[in-house]
Amino acid sequence: MKTPDEEVLQCVQACLKPWGHIQPVLPVPAGSQWAASTAVLHDRLKTIDFGIVPGRAVFAHPMGPKGGAASLRQAWDAVAAGQSLEAYAQNHKELQLAIENNALPAG
């Protein structure tokens, strides 16, 4: 996250509060995310209720957009299962390739 964590957390909390007659709002706290960002954001935000904007993580994945999207889902499944990405990636090719080919820092 480029914006200070405290400001992002305040915005996320505001999005998750009731808004009266307005439908719930899904916070999207960061862009340019990839598979490893999932765990970092989850740890910082303390909620599963957030969206990410992956861009290059999907479209530049070695297996194409389908592989990139799968790597994001696999990363979330690893977080939900309490496993490290590296351990989970041993049985998930899309996630393994994302880790091997990603030059972006997590989060």
N, C-alpha and C positions, 0 to 999 in steps of 0.2 A: 504494500500500500504506500503510495507516495504522500498522501495526506497524513498528518499526524494521527497515530492510532486512536488517541482520545477523541478526536473529532469524528473519525469514522465510526467508532463505537457509539457515540451519541446519535449519529444519524441512523445507524442500524437499530438502536433502541427505539428511536422515534418512529421508524417504519413498522416496528413490531407491536407498537401500542395500538389499542382500539382507536379508530378514526370516526366513530359515530356511524353515520349511514354510508360512508365510503368503504368499499371492499378492502380487505387486507392488502397491504403493500409488501412486496418482496424486495428486501434491500439487495442491491448489487454493489458491494463495497469496493470492487477493484476490477480493472480490465487487464488485458494481456496476461491472463493466467494460463497455467497448464496443470497437468495431473498433480504434481507435487504441491501446488498452491492450495489444493483442497484441504489437506491436513493443517497447513499453516493458518488458513482463514478460520477453519473450525476451532482451532485452539485459541485464536485471538478473540473470536466473536462469541464463543461459548454457546453457540446455537447451530442447528442444522438448517435453519431458515434463512438462506441467502442464495443468490445466484452469482454466477461468474460469467465473464465475457472472455472466452478463450482465444478467439481469432487464430493466430498462427499455430497454436497447439492443436487445432483441428485441421486446418488447411495445409500445414506444412509437415504433417505427420508422415513418416515413411510409407505407411499403408494407406495414405489418403485420408479424406475427411471421415470416412466410416471408422478407420482405425484410430484417428484422433479422438473422435467422440467416444469410442469404446474405452480408450485409455483414461478419459476423465471419469467415466462410470466405474471403471475398475479401481481407480484411485479412491473414489468415494466408498466403494465396497470395502476396500482395505481399511479405511478410517473407521467405518461402521463396525468392522470385525475386530478392531483393535490391533491390526497387524501393521508392520512397517510396509512402506511401498516396495522396498527392495524384496522382502520376503514374498509379498503377494505377487510381485511381477515374475517370480520364478515360474509360475503356472499361467501367466497371462501375457502373451506375446505383445499385444498392443501397448500395455503399460511398460513392459521391458524396453521396447523400442523408444517410447517417449522419454524414459529416463536416460537411455544411452545417447539419444540425439538432441537433447534439450540443453541449450546453452544459457537459458534464462534462470536466474535465481528463483527459488521458491518464495512465494508471497510477494 
